[in-house]
Every structure is written in C-alpha cells, then in structure tokens.
Amino acid sequence: MDTVCLTIVSLLILGFAILDPTLNLNLKSGIGLLSVIGGIAALGLSIYWFFRYVHLGQQLSAPEPALHPSRKKIIQVLQLGVH
C-alpha cells in the first residue's frame, strides 16, 4: 500500500512540475525524460510484483489444498522476482 501512495504522490509532483512554467524544469532533454519514464516504469513493475506476491500468499493460505498453486509455479514466480 505504501508503494501505491508513493506512486500517486510522485505522479502528482511530476504533473505539477510539468504544468508550472516558472519551475524551470527541462524534461525535453533526452536524459531527463528517459529517467522520468524509467522511474515510473520501474515503480509500476514493482507494484505489479507486490500484488502478484500478495495474490500468491492468499492462494497458499487457502484452507483447501486443491486451491494451492503447484510447487513448480511457486518456485518459478519467486525465482523470477529475485532475478
């Protein structure tokens, strides 16, 4: 939940910075724009993985063993997240 709040705050700050003509922010340069897009993309990817782990944890805590994901799927998801 903290990541979602940080994303919203970051996007609001970025939006105000772009819309404010007196701020003297030059996002038209390649490196600045690339770093902003890369940062937002990395944040979005981390939010996706966070919710994927939460969903996996909910599946593992299900009372019925038939609802649990396979051991192979669990290992695959965890290895992909670590690398």
N, C-alpha and C positions, 0 to 999 in steps of 0.2 A: 504494500500500500504506500510505503514511503517513496518508492520509485515513481509511482503514478503522480504523486503530489509534486515531486521534483520535476517531472516532465512538464506538468502543467505550468508550474512557475517559470521554468526555463523558456517555454514557448511564449508565455506572456511577456517576459522580459525581452526576448528576441523580437516579438511583434512591436512592442513599444519602441525599441531601438531602431527598427526599420522605419517606422512611421514618423518618428520625431526628426525633423530636418535639422534641428540645432545640435544634435548629438555628435555629429561629425564621425559617424560610423561608416566605414567604406567596405561594404560587403560585396562590392562589384569586383574586387580583386579576386583572382583565382584561388589563392591560398585561404583567404578568409571565408569565402563562400564554401569551399571544399571542406574546411574544418567544421563549419556550422552544420552542413549536411551530414558529414560523417559522424559528428557527435550525436545528432538527433537519430540517425540510423542505428548507432550503437546502443543508444538508450532504448529505442524501440525493440531491438533484438533482446536486450536484457529483460525487458518487461515480458516479452513473449516467453522466454525461458523460465522466468519466475512463475508465470501462470501455468506453464507446462509441468513444472515440478510440483506445484500445488495440486494440480489435477492428478498426477501420478500418485502423490501421497494420499489423496482421497480414495483412489482406486485400491491402494494397498490396505487402507484401513477399513474397507468394506467388510461387513460381517460374513458374507458368503464367499468362500474361496473361488467359486466359479467366476466371480466378477474381477478377481485379481488379474493383472496383466502377467504375461509369461515372464519367466526369469530372463530369457533372451532379450525381450523388449526392454526390460528394466535396465539391464546391463548396457544395451545399445544406447538408450537415452542418456544414461549417466556418463558413459564414455564420450559421447558426442558433446555433452555440456562441459566436460572437463577439458577437452581438447579445443 
